[in-house]
Amino acid sequence: MITLLSLLKTAPLVVGAFVTVVTLIAILAPWGKLVKFMALTILIGLVCVVLFFEHIWKSFCRWMRKPEPWYDEFDKWMTENSRL
């Protein structure tokens, strides 16, 4: 079953692969130097964006797995001091 999380993980890869192939075709095609320069710039920018968002995504996943440090202390304090 396809979930939203699996789509979020695979969609950037598919779009990135498509844009990479298109820009490589534009670079290798016998067009003018301006078109090749623009395609190369797009390719370099795409690689930078993908790496940047991958770093943010990994940091977010790490943050979601690990509870905040103050939460354990607060939870311990609440269980020790809750004498109702």
N, C-alpha and C positions, 0 to 999 in steps of 0.2 A: 504494500500500500504506500502510495506517495504521500508524504507529509510535507508540511510547509517548511520544516527545517531542512529536509533533504533537498527541496527545491532551492532554498537559499544557499545551500552548499554547492550545488551543481550548476546553477544558472550562471554565476560569474565565470566559471570555467568554460562553459559552452560559448558564451558571448565573447569571452577573451580569445578563445581559439578561432572563432569566426573572424573577428576583427584582425587577429594576427595573420591569418591566411590572406585576407583581403589586402592588408597593407604590404605583405610580402609580394603579392602579385603586382601591386602598384609599384613597388620598388624595382622588381625585375622586368617590368614591362618597358618597351622602348618609348617611353614618353619623355616629356621635358624634365629638366633638372628640378624645377620648382615642385612638380608633382611628386617626384621621388623624395625631395627634402621634406615635404609636408607629410608623406606617408611614413617616413622614418621618424619624424617628430611624433606622430601619433603613436607609433609602435613603442617608442621609448617612454612616452607619457603613460601609455597603457600598462607597461611593465611596472613602472613606478607606482601607479595607482593600485594595481593588484597586490604588490608587495606591501604597500602601506595598509590597505584594508585587511590583508591577511594577518598582519601584525596586530591590528586593532581587534579583529575577530578572535584571535588566540588569547589576547589579554582579557577580552570580555568573557570568554569561556572559562578561563582560569579564575576570574573574579566570581563568576556564578557558582563554581564548584566549591570555593573556599568561603566559609562564613567570615564575617568581620571579627577581628580579634576581641573587640569589646563585647561582642554578643556572648561569648562563652563566659566571660567574667560576670556579666550582668545576669545570665541565666543561673550561674552558680550562686550568686548573691541572693537572687530571688528564691531559689529553692531552700537556701539556708535560713532566710529570714521570713519565710511565709509560714507562720504558725497561726492558722485560722481555726 
